[in-house]
Amino acid sequence: MTRMLIVGPPGAGKGTQASRITSAYGIPDISTGDIFRANIKNETPLGKQVKAIVDAGDYVPDSLTNQLVTDRLAEDDAKDGFLLDGYPRTLEQVKYLDDLLASKGQELAAVIQLVADQDEIVARLTKRAQEQGRADDSEDAIRHRQEVYVRETSPLIDVYRDRGLLVEVDGLGDMDEVAARIRAALAERGIHPLEGAGEPVA
């Protein structure tokens, strides 16, 4: 019954670590960003609706995101645990998730926060954009997403810290090192990987 969140600024490595966590702990990785990107790529009605918002570096409205998460958490693979990546991002979404879990008699076990210096993240994302030819990842766009994160998302970190759920982990450095830090921090809270899961691999 391992229900967790992973939070951190765009580019802090949430996606990379989320896949390792979900493999080790036997829970699904539920990334709202991945689901939205798939909709945009497939030009679904939802994808067309959010494309302009995403292109501007802003967040999809809470109402759309909340419904997406509600539907996803109702699926069979999420009934015994999950790792939410990219949600909640606002205090309104925090309240919605609280109410949703409470209605099922569930609660969060931990909130993993990847901590990373903003200038380091901008340098990392700018390099990645150049390597992948991603025109939407100009330095200005990257810094805008960082500012949106700080403005709208950082307050929820205080909420989870006050509840004693926050697990802060240095998100910079080698991927294996970060994964090991996460495992150690969760183990201190009595949250352990599946037996035989082994060490994370690239």
N, C-alpha and C positions, 0 to 999 in steps of 0.2 A: 504494500500500500504506500508506495513512494511517490508522493505528489510534490513536484518542485517547479520552481521558476528559474530561468537564467536571465539576468539583466546586465546591461552595460551599454556604453555608447556604440553607435554604428562603427564597425571596423575593429571592435575589441576582440573578435574571434569567437563570438557566441555560437555561430553555426558549426564551426570546427569542433569546439568542445562539446556542444550539444549532442553531436552524433556519437562521440566517445562515451558520454555519460549514459545515453539511452542504451547503447550496446552493453555497457558494463552492468547497468542496473535493471535491464530487462523491461524497460518502459518505452512507449512511443515518443518520438521527438515531434512535437506539434509546433511548427513554425508558421506563424501567420504570414510572414514575408514570402515564404516559399509558395504558400497557397495563392496569395495575391499575384505573384509573378507568373504562376502557371495559368491563372485566369487571363492575365494580360497577354501572354504568349498565344493562348488559344482564342483570343478575342471574344471571350464570353461577354454577356451583358454586364456582369460584375467587373470584368477586366477593363472594358471600355469606360466604365464609370470611374474606376480608380486610377486609370493611367495618367490622366492630367494631374491628379493630386500627387502621385508618386514622382512624376517627372519634376514637379516643383519642389520635391524634397520634404513635403508635408505628410501628415498622417491621414490615413483613411478614417472617416467619421466613426465615432464609437458605436453607433447603432449597427453599422455593417460589420464591424469587427466583432462585436459582442455576439451577434447571431452566428457568425462563422465559428467562433469558439464554442458556443453552446452546442451546435450541431456536431462538431468534432469530438467534444468530450462525451457525447452520448454514444459514440461508436464503441464496439465491444473491446477493442484493444486498449482503450483508455480507462476502463472501469476499475482496474487495480493499480493504476498509477500513470503518471505522465510527466514530461518535462515541457513546459511551455516556454517557447523562445520567441520573444518579440511581443509578448502580451503578459500582463497589462502594461500599458505605457502611460496611462494617466490615472489620476485619483478616481475619476468616474469609473474607469475600467476596473480598478481595484475593488471598489464597492460592488460592482456587478459580479465579479468573480467570487467575492466573499459570499454574496447571496446565493449564487449558483451552487457553490460547493456546500453551503449550509443546508440548502434544500435537499441535498443528497446525503446529509450526515457526514460530510467529508471535510478535511482541512489540509492545508499545506504543511509539509514537513520541513522545508527549507527554501530559501531564496538565495541563489548563488549570484553574487555580484562580481563581475570581472572589472577590475580597476585598471585604468590605463591613462597615461598622459595624453592630453588632446593633441599636442604637436606631434607626438610619436604616431598617433593614429592617422593624422592627416598625411604624414610622410608615407606611412604604410599604404594607405588607400590611393594616394597619388601615384605611387610606384605600380600598384596593381592595375590601376586604370590605364596607365601607359602600356603595360605588358599585354593587357587584354583588349586594348583599343576601345575602352568604354568612354564615349563622349560625354555621358551624363555625369561622370565622376571628375569634373573639373575641381580645382582646389576650392573655388568659391562655393560650389554645390556641396562639397564635402563639409566645409566649415559651417554652412547653413544647417545641414543635418545635425551637426554637433550642437549647434545653438538651440535647435528645436528640442533635441534630447534633454539638454540641461534645463530648459525652460519648462517643458511639459512632463518630463519623466523623473527627474531627480527627486521631486517631493515624495514620490511613492517609496523611494528607498528609505526615507526617514520613517515612514509608516511601518515597514517591515522590520527595520532596526528596533523600533520601539516595541514590537511584538516579540522580539528575540529570535526572529527567523532568519536574519541576514547572515550570510556566510561570505565574507569579503576575501577575494583571491586576486593576487597580482596576475593580470592578464597578459603581461608582456613577457617575451622570451620564447624559448623553444616550446613547440606544441606539447611534446611529451612532458616537459617540466610543468607546464600549466595544468595538464591533466592530472599529474601526480599531486599537485597542490590541492586541486579540487577534491580528489579522493581522500586525502589526508584530512582536509577540513570537514568533509562530510562524516568521516569515520569518528571524528571527535564528537559529533552529534548523534552517534549511534546508527548512522546510515551507511550500510555496507553494500558493496557490489555483489552480484550473484556469484555463488560458489562456482569456481572454474572459469570465471569471466577472464581471468588473466590480466595482464597489463595492456593498456591501450597501445595500438599500433597505428602507424601513419596510413 
